[in-house]
C-alpha cells in the first residue's frame, strides 16, 4: 500500500475548506475524507481518470466523497500525491 502525500496547494485547499465549516459539518467532512484516503490507498486505480486533467493522463485519478468534494491525485511509483481538493461544483482544470 502506497503512502499518501499532499501537494502544498492541496493542503491549502483542505485547510481553507475546513475553516469555512461548522463543527458538525467538519466532523462529517473529516470522516468522509479519511474514508476516501483509505479507499485510494487500497484501490488506487479503481477511481476514474480525472476528467479535469486536460491531457487525459491515466495516472491522474479522481474520487468523489462526502457532499460532492473531489480529491484529485496522481499515482507515483513511491506514493499517491494529492494534487487538489475541490469543493462541490468546482470545474477547475489541473493542467
C-alpha positions as CSV (number, residue, x, y, z in Angstrom):
1,X,0.0,0.0,0.0
2,X,1.4,3.4,-1.0
3,X,1.6,6.3,1.3
4,X,-0.4,9.5,0.7
5,X,1.3,12.9,0.4
6,X,-0.3,16.2,-0.1
7,X,0.9,18.9,-2.6
8,X,1.2,22.3,-0.9
9,X,-1.7,23.7,-3.0
10,X,-4.0,20.8,-2.0
11,X,-3.1,21.2,1.7
12,X,-4.0,24.9,1.4
13,X,-7.4,24.0,-0.3
14,X,-8.1,21.5,2.5
15,X,-7.3,23.9,5.3
16,X,-9.4,26.7,3.7
17,X,-12.4,24.3,3.3
18,X,-12.0,23.3,7.0
19,X,-12.1,26.9,8.2
20,X,-15.4,27.5,6.4
21,X,-17.2,24.6,8.1
22,X,-19.3,24.4,11.1
23,X,-18.1,21.8,13.7
24,X,-20.8,19.2,12.7
25,X,-20.0,19.6,9.0
26,X,-16.3,19.5,9.7
27,X,-16.8,16.2,11.6
28,X,-18.7,14.7,8.6
29,X,-16.1,16.1,6.2
30,X,-13.1,14.6,8.1
31,X,-14.8,11.2,8.4
32,X,-15.6,11.1,4.6
33,X,-12.1,12.4,3.7
34,X,-10.5,9.7,5.9
35,X,-12.6,7.0,4.2
36,X,-11.7,8.4,0.7
37,X,-8.0,8.3,1.5
38,X,-8.2,4.7,2.8
39,X,-10.1,3.8,-0.4
40,X,-7.5,5.2,-2.8
41,X,-4.7,3.6,-0.8
42,X,-6.3,0.2,-1.1
43,X,-7.6,0.5,-4.6
44,X,-5.6,3.3,-6.2
45,X,-6.5,2.5,-9.8
46,X,-10.2,1.9,-9.2
47,X,-11.1,5.6,-9.2
48,X,-11.9,7.1,-12.6
49,X,-9.4,9.1,-14.6
50,X,-9.9,12.7,-13.6
51,X,-11.9,14.4,-16.3
52,X,-10.4,17.8,-15.4
53,X,-7.0,16.6,-16.5
54,X,-7.0,18.1,-20.0
55,X,-4.0,16.0,-21.0
56,X,-6.0,12.8,-20.3
57,X,-3.2,11.3,-18.2
58,X,-4.2,7.8,-17.0
59,X,-2.3,8.2,-13.7
60,X,-4.4,11.2,-12.6
61,X,-7.4,10.0,-10.8
62,X,-10.4,11.4,-9.0
63,X,-12.5,10.2,-6.1
64,X,-15.8,12.0,-5.1
65,X,-16.7,11.8,-1.5
66,X,-18.9,13.4,1.1
67,X,-21.2,16.2,-0.2
68,X,-19.5,16.1,-3.6
69,X,-15.9,17.0,-2.8
70,X,-13.4,15.8,-5.4
71,X,-10.0,14.5,-4.4
72,X,-7.6,14.6,-7.4
73,X,-4.5,12.5,-7.1
74,X,-1.7,11.1,-9.2
75,X,-0.3,7.6,-8.8
76,X,3.5,7.8,-8.5
77,X,5.9,4.9,-8.1
78,X,6.6,5.6,-4.4
79,X,3.3,7.2,-3.2
80,X,0.0,8.8,-4.1
81,X,0.2,12.6,-4.4
82,X,-3.0,14.6,-3.7
83,X,-2.9,17.4,-6.3
84,X,-6.2,19.1,-5.5
85,X,-9.2,19.0,-3.2
86,X,-12.1,20.7,-4.9
87,X,-15.4,21.7,-3.4
88,X,-18.8,20.6,-4.8
89,X,-19.5,22.2,-8.2
90,X,-15.9,23.3,-9.0
91,X,-14.8,22.8,-12.6
92,X,-11.2,23.8,-12.1
93,X,-8.7,22.3,-14.6
94,X,-5.4,20.9,-13.5
95,X,-3.1,21.4,-16.5
